């Protein structure tokens, strides 16, 4: 993502405690447009549009919302010629690199590469004859496209289903390696692999097996995870397990929800594991009868009001003095509920001042924005020297 060693995210990550460090699997580095995937690159966050790609304005609007949420890569479905024609305009109007989702028809892949797609999501074994695969690989090479091999438990090849009797981790891995060999036989190595399943145990095991037997970058995900709440839980369990084990170079949280929600959940998973940092991380209590203000409403409002912040910053919002001072020690800004309608504000872990309950939200937003401005100014000064 072209980040300097002095940017706020890298500075924050370098200050993590030793026990927060995750040893990531060593994988080959490829590029999806200007986004590095694998190697020493940070885990990237991906989503997919759900508009008709021929609806150019609607698709661009959806991608821009995802970009505001922090997306790194966006996948767009290209099932027909009209979609690949629309892709050219879409690519020109957005910032995130675009992955063209291709199934079966090799001409769509060639058209998408020519239209400016940064990556082609295909299964080489499903494209057709060796000549067709050769043409797709040539188009990818000519236009600087990488490729994602996308294996899914719901669409395994017949010979593997016959061999294993049903979708199994071993079948997913065998399918992935068969497709990878096709590309390698054409001396094409700019590809990543996914082995997705809706079953958490199957997906996690498949990814761990694949990670152990190759060095290709891996795109991780729990496919068809479900609704926003259920899918978030399922994805957090599956993806969190893999990321904690150091497996995963790029990821998508698959939700029956708007694409930007997938991006936000993806970032929350990465932030929880200390793998990436972006925007304001709010530490808040669940609230109880001791609270000096309405914690739930305050946090919900602050999440909305602080969405525009991209610089990493921690903010604790605790309703009372039981845990408030302790949490404030570990955050950039802290708020602890007090008595008589006044609450304590902490700066860098130390008591700074009290504030009245009135205009509490506005005061916190101003504090956060001022702190972010100071961080950004300091980062710019260090970069200049």
QUIFEN-V43137 format. One record per residue. N is the residue number from 1. OMEGA is omega in degrees with one decimal (999 if undefined). NEAR is the number of other ideal C-beta (glycine too) atoms within 8 Angstrom. Layout:
N_OMEGA_NEAR, N_OMEGA_NEAR
This chain:
1_175.0_9, 2_-178.2_3, 3_176.2_7, 4_179.9_6, 5_-178.1_5, 6_-176.8_8, 7_-173.3_9, 8_-178.8_11, 9_-179.0_12, 10_177.5_11, 11_-179.8_10, 12_-179.1_10, 13_-178.9_10, 14_-178.3_6, 15_-178.4_5, 16_177.8_9, 17_-177.2_5, 18_-176.1_5, 19_176.7_4, 20_-175.1_7, 21_174.8_8, 22_177.8_10, 23_-176.0_4, 24_176.4_5, 25_178.1_7, 26_-178.9_5, 27_177.1_11, 28_179.6_9, 29_172.0_11, 30_178.5_13, 31_169.2_11, 32_-170.1_13, 33_179.2_10, 34_-179.5_6, 35_177.0_13, 36_178.9_9, 37_-178.5_15, 38_-177.5_12, 39_-179.7_9, 40_-178.7_3, 41_176.1_12, 42_177.0_7, 43_-177.9_12, 44_-177.7_14, 45_-176.8_16, 46_170.3_15, 47_179.8_15, 48_177.2_12, 49_175.5_13, 50_173.5_5, 51_168.2_8, 52_-177.3_7, 53_176.5_16, 54_171.6_7, 55_-172.2_9, 56_-177.9_10, 57_-179.5_6, 58_-179.6_9, 59_178.2_15, 60_-179.9_12, 61_-179.7_8, 62_178.6_13, 63_-179.7_17, 64_175.3_9, 65_178.3_11, 66_177.9_14, 67_177.3_11, 68_-179.7_8, 69_176.3_10, 70_-178.1_12, 71_176.2_15, 72_-174.8_11, 73_179.3_17, 74_176.8_16, 75_-178.9_14, 76_-178.0_16, 77_178.9_9, 78_-175.8_15, 79_-175.5_7, 80_-176.4_7, 81_177.9_8, 82_179.7_8, 83_-179.8_15, 84_175.1_13, 85_179.2_9, 86_-175.5_13, 87_-177.8_18, 88_179.4_9, 89_-178.9_9, 90_-179.0_15, 91_-177.8_11, 92_-172.8_7, 93_-177.7_6, 94_-179.4_12, 95_-177.1_3, 96_174.9_12, 97_-173.2_12, 98_172.6_18, 99_177.8_16, 100_-179.0_18, 101_-174.4_10, 102_174.4_12, 103_170.2_8, 104_-168.8_6, 105_-174.3_7, 106_-179.2_11, 107_178.1_7, 108_179.1_15, 109_179.2_16, 110_179.0_11, 111_-178.7_13, 112_178.1_14, 113_179.6_15, 114_-178.6_8, 115_176.6_12, 116_176.7_10, 117_179.5_15, 118_-177.1_14, 119_176.3_15, 120_176.1_16, 121_-178.1_11, 122_164.9_14, 123_-174.6_10, 124_-179.4_12, 125_-180.0_9, 126_-176.4_8, 127_179.5_12, 128_-174.3_7, 129_178.0_5, 130_179.0_5, 131_-179.8_6, 132_177.3_10, 133_179.8_14, 134_179.7_9, 135_179.3_10, 136_178.8_16, 137_178.4_11, 138_179.5_8, 139_178.7_13, 140_-179.3_15, 141_-178.1_9, 142_-174.7_7, 143_176.4_10, 144_179.5_5, 145_164.9_13, 146_-178.3_14, 147_168.6_15, 148_171.6_14, 149_-175.5_15, 150_177.9_10, 151_-176.9_13, 152_-179.0_9, 153_-178.5_13, 154_-177.9_9, 155_178.0_4, 156_179.1_13, 157_-175.6_8, 158_-176.5_6, 159_178.1_6, 160_175.7_11, 161_177.5_12, 162_-179.0_7, 163_-174.6_7, 164_178.0_10, 165_-179.8_6, 166_177.0_5, 167_178.7_11, 168_178.1_9, 169_-179.2_10, 170_179.0_9, 171_178.4_13, 172_-179.1_17, 173_179.7_13, 174_177.9_9, 175_-179.1_14, 176_-177.9_13, 177_175.7_11, 178_178.5_10, 179_179.8_14, 180_-179.1_13, 181_178.6_8, 182_179.1_11, 183_179.9_14, 184_177.9_9, 185_175.6_6, 186_179.6_9, 187_177.0_5, 188_-173.8_11, 189_-179.9_8, 190_179.9_9, 191_173.9_13, 192_-174.1_16, 193_168.7_16, 194_176.0_12, 195_-170.9_14, 196_172.8_12, 197_177.2_14, 198_176.2_10, 199_-175.1_7, 200_-177.1_10, 201_-179.6_6, 202_-178.5_13, 203_-178.3_17, 204_-179.7_11, 205_179.5_9, 206_-179.9_14, 207_-179.6_14, 208_177.2_11, 209_-179.3_11, 210_-179.8_15, 211_-177.0_10, 212_-173.3_5, 213_175.8_7, 214_178.4_8, 215_178.6_5, 216_174.5_11, 217_-175.6_14, 218_172.3_16, 219_-174.6_16, 220_178.9_14, 221_170.1_13, 222_-172.0_16, 223_179.4_12, 224_-173.9_7, 225_176.7_14, 226_-176.5_8, 227_-177.0_8, 228_-177.3_9, 229_-177.9_6, 230_-179.6_9, 231_177.0_16, 232_179.1_12, 233_-178.4_8, 234_180.0_12, 235_179.3_16, 236_178.5_10, 237_-176.9_9, 238_-177.9_13, 239_177.9_15, 240_177.8_11, 241_-178.7_10, 242_-177.9_13, 243_178.2_17, 244_178.3_8, 245_177.9_7, 246_-177.3_9, 247_177.4_11, 248_180.0_13, 249_173.8_13, 250_-171.2_17, 251_170.9_16, 252_170.9_14, 253_-174.9_17, 254_-177.5_11, 255_169.2_14, 256_-173.8_6, 257_177.6_8, 258_-177.7_7, 259_-178.2_15, 260_176.8_12, 261_175.9_10, 262_-178.4_15, 263_-178.7_15, 264_178.8_10, 265_178.0_13, 266_177.7_14, 267_180.0_14, 268_177.9_8, 269_-179.1_15, 270_179.8_13, 271_-179.5_12, 272_-179.4_7, 273_179.6_10, 274_-178.7_10, 275_176.0_9, 276_179.6_11, 277_179.1_10, 278_174.6_9, 279_-175.5_12, 280_174.2_10, 281_-177.4_10, 282_172.5_10, 283_-175.8_11, 284_179.0_9, 285_179.4_11, 286_-179.5_5, 287_178.2_8, 288_-176.8_8, 289_-180.0_3, 290_-171.5_8, 291_179.5_12, 292_176.3_10, 293_-178.7_10, 294_-175.3_7, 295_-175.5_15, 296_-180.0_7, 297_-179.3_7, 298_-178.3_12, 299_179.7_11, 300_179.7_8, 301_-179.8_9, 302_177.1_15, 303_179.0_9, 304_-175.0_7, 305_-175.1_8, 306_-179.4_12, 307_-176.5_8, 308_-178.9_4, 309_177.5_11, 310_179.3_6, 311_179.9_9, 312_179.9_10, 313_178.8_14, 314_-176.6_11, 315_177.0_17, 316_178.6_16, 317_-174.7_14, 318_-171.5_16, 319_-177.3_14, 320_-173.4_13, 321_-179.2_8, 322_179.9_5, 323_-174.7_8, 324_-178.3_16, 325_179.6_11, 326_178.2_7, 327_-179.1_12, 328_178.0_14, 329_-173.2_9, 330_-179.7_9, 331_179.2_13, 332_178.6_8, 333_178.9_15, 334_176.0_16, 335_178.4_16, 336_179.8_15, 337_179.6_14, 338_-179.4_10, 339_176.9_5, 340_175.8_4, 341_177.3_5, 342_-175.0_10, 343_-176.8_13, 344_176.6_12, 345_178.8_14, 346_174.5_17, 347_-178.6_11, 348_175.0_5, 349_-177.4_9, 350_176.4_6, 351_-176.7_6, 352_178.9_6, 353_174.0_5, 354_178.6_8, 355_177.8_8, 356_179.8_8, 357_178.8_7, 358_178.6_4, 359_-178.0_6, 360_-178.7_13, 361_-178.3_10, 362_-178.5_7, 363_-179.2_10, 364_179.1_13, 365_179.1_11, 366_179.1_8, 367_-179.7_11, 368_-178.3_14, 369_178.7_9, 370_179.0_8, 371_178.7_12, 372_179.0_11, 373_179.7_8, 374_178.9_8, 375_-178.2_11, 376_178.0_10, 377_178.7_8, 378_178.2_8, 379_179.5_12, 380_-179.3_8, 381_178.7_8, 382_-179.9_8, 383_-179.9_8, 384_-179.2_5, 385_999_4
